[in-house]
Amino acid sequence: MFSSLAVGLFADDRQNGLLEFLVAEGFKPEKVFYIYTVSYLLVAVPIDAVISGVLGAFMHNLVYFVILLTNSIGISWIVVPVSMYFAYLQRATGTSRSPLGTYIGLGLLFLLIYSSSMITSEGELEEILLYSGIILLTIAVLLTVLIGKNFGSEKLIP
């Protein structure tokens, strides 16, 4: 949910000329990209941490807190750089209300749910979900860095 808000804000600001203004004022396009990504993280991480903590407390297991937090942040964080890059590549962005990256995130979520339903052992399931969350977070960080390095000022102008 929060990833759609950050990407929608990025697309709307690009269409309204705010990103062009920021680049004209001396902001590097890479920094603009990171500002939107960090703004997403500042909203999503505390709320996801509270939700994961409450659900982990209900399960009486701290491991579930870590599993839920890494998977939820990992999946939604992957959506942000991918969606912003798609919006960045489009000459005139269409609607920003349902970006393509959201569907990628939903696909990852359904893949995670489906693959975890095939495992019968609780210990194996915890390990797989924990490792998948760490892998998703690593991919999200790498995507953020790599895509941020490829942002140029010419595409930020609508």
C-alpha positions as CSV (number, residue, x, y, z in Angstrom):
1,M,0.0,0.0,0.0
2,F,2.7,2.5,0.9
3,S,4.7,1.7,-2.2
4,S,1.8,2.7,-4.4
5,L,1.6,6.1,-2.5
6,A,5.3,6.8,-3.0
7,V,5.3,5.8,-6.7
8,G,2.1,7.8,-7.2
9,L,3.6,10.8,-5.6
10,F,6.7,10.5,-7.8
11,A,4.7,10.2,-11.0
12,D,2.4,13.1,-10.1
13,D,5.4,15.3,-9.1
14,R,7.0,14.4,-12.4
15,Q,3.9,15.4,-14.4
16,N,3.5,18.6,-12.4
17,G,7.0,19.7,-13.0
18,L,8.3,19.5,-9.4
19,L,11.1,17.1,-10.4
20,E,12.2,19.4,-13.2
21,F,12.3,22.2,-10.6
22,L,14.3,20.2,-8.2
23,V,16.8,19.3,-10.9
24,A,17.0,23.0,-12.0
25,E,17.7,23.9,-8.3
26,G,20.7,21.7,-8.3
27,F,19.5,18.3,-7.0
28,K,21.0,15.4,-8.7
29,P,18.5,13.0,-10.2
30,E,20.0,10.2,-8.1
31,K,19.3,12.1,-5.0
32,V,15.7,12.8,-6.0
33,F,15.2,9.1,-6.5
34,Y,16.7,8.3,-3.1
35,I,14.5,11.0,-1.4
36,Y,11.3,9.3,-2.7
37,T,12.6,5.9,-1.7
38,V,13.6,7.1,1.8
39,S,10.2,8.8,2.2
40,Y,8.5,5.5,1.5
41,L,10.8,3.7,4.1
42,L,10.1,6.3,6.7
43,V,6.4,5.6,6.5
44,A,6.4,1.9,5.8
45,V,9.0,0.5,8.2
46,P,7.5,1.8,11.5
47,I,4.0,0.8,10.6
48,D,5.1,-2.6,9.3
49,A,7.2,-3.1,12.5
50,V,4.2,-2.4,14.7
51,I,2.0,-4.8,12.7
52,S,4.7,-7.5,12.7
53,G,5.3,-7.0,16.4
54,V,1.6,-7.4,17.2
55,L,1.2,-10.5,15.1
56,G,4.5,-11.9,16.5
57,A,3.2,-11.3,20.1
58,F,-0.1,-13.1,19.2
59,M,2.0,-16.1,18.1
60,H,4.2,-15.9,21.2
61,N,7.3,-16.2,18.9
62,L,9.7,-13.4,18.2
63,V,10.9,-15.2,15.0
64,Y,7.6,-14.4,13.4
65,F,8.2,-10.7,14.0
66,V,11.4,-10.9,12.0
67,I,9.9,-13.1,9.3
68,L,6.9,-10.9,8.8
69,L,8.9,-7.7,8.9
70,T,11.6,-8.8,6.4
71,N,9.1,-10.3,3.9
72,S,6.6,-7.3,4.0
73,I,9.3,-4.7,3.7
74,G,11.2,-6.7,1.1
75,I,8.3,-7.3,-1.2
76,S,6.9,-3.7,-0.9
77,W,10.4,-2.2,-1.2
78,I,11.1,-4.1,-4.5
79,V,8.0,-2.4,-5.9
80,V,9.2,1.1,-5.3
81,P,12.3,1.3,-7.4
82,V,10.9,-0.8,-10.2
83,S,7.7,1.3,-10.4
84,M,9.6,4.5,-10.2
85,Y,11.9,3.3,-13.0
86,F,8.9,2.5,-15.2
87,A,7.4,5.9,-14.5
88,Y,10.8,7.4,-15.2
89,L,11.1,5.7,-18.6
90,Q,7.6,6.7,-19.8
91,R,7.5,9.9,-21.8
92,A,4.1,10.8,-20.5
93,T,3.1,8.8,-17.4
94,G,-0.5,7.6,-17.4
95,T,-2.4,7.0,-14.3
96,S,-0.3,6.6,-11.2
97,R,-2.9,4.9,-9.2
98,S,-2.0,1.3,-10.1
99,P,1.6,1.1,-11.3
100,L,3.0,-2.0,-12.9
101,G,5.4,-2.6,-10.0
102,T,2.4,-3.2,-7.7
103,Y,1.4,-6.2,-9.8
104,I,5.0,-7.4,-9.6
105,G,4.8,-7.1,-5.8
106,L,1.5,-9.0,-5.7
107,G,3.0,-11.7,-7.9
108,L,5.9,-12.1,-5.5
109,L,3.5,-12.2,-2.5
110,F,1.4,-14.9,-4.2
111,L,4.5,-16.9,-5.1
112,L,5.7,-16.7,-1.5
113,I,2.3,-17.8,-0.2
114,Y,2.0,-20.6,-2.7
115,S,5.5,-21.9,-2.2
116,S,5.1,-21.8,1.6
117,S,1.9,-23.9,1.5
118,M,3.8,-26.8,0.0
119,I,6.0,-27.3,3.1
120,T,4.7,-29.3,5.9
121,S,7.4,-28.9,8.6
122,E,7.1,-25.8,10.7
123,G,10.8,-25.5,11.2
124,E,11.5,-25.7,7.5
125,L,8.8,-23.1,6.8
126,E,10.3,-20.7,9.3
127,E,13.7,-21.1,7.7
128,I,12.5,-20.7,4.2
129,L,10.4,-17.6,5.0
130,L,13.3,-16.0,6.9
131,Y,15.8,-16.6,4.1
132,S,13.3,-15.5,1.5
133,G,12.7,-12.2,3.5
134,I,16.5,-11.6,3.7
135,I,16.9,-12.3,0.0
136,L,14.0,-10.0,-0.8
137,L,15.5,-7.2,1.3
138,T,18.9,-7.7,-0.4
139,I,17.3,-7.6,-3.8
140,A,15.4,-4.4,-2.9
141,V,18.6,-2.7,-1.7
142,L,20.5,-3.7,-4.8
143,L,17.6,-2.5,-7.1
144,T,17.5,0.8,-5.3
145,V,21.2,1.4,-5.7
146,L,21.4,0.2,-9.3
147,I,18.3,2.0,-10.5
148,G,19.3,5.2,-8.6
149,K,22.6,5.3,-10.4
150,N,20.8,5.1,-13.8
151,F,18.6,8.1,-13.2
152,G,19.3,11.0,-15.5
153,S,17.9,14.5,-15.5
154,E,16.6,14.4,-19.1
155,K,14.0,11.8,-18.2
156,L,12.7,13.6,-15.1
157,I,11.3,16.4,-17.3
158,P,7.8,15.5,-18.6
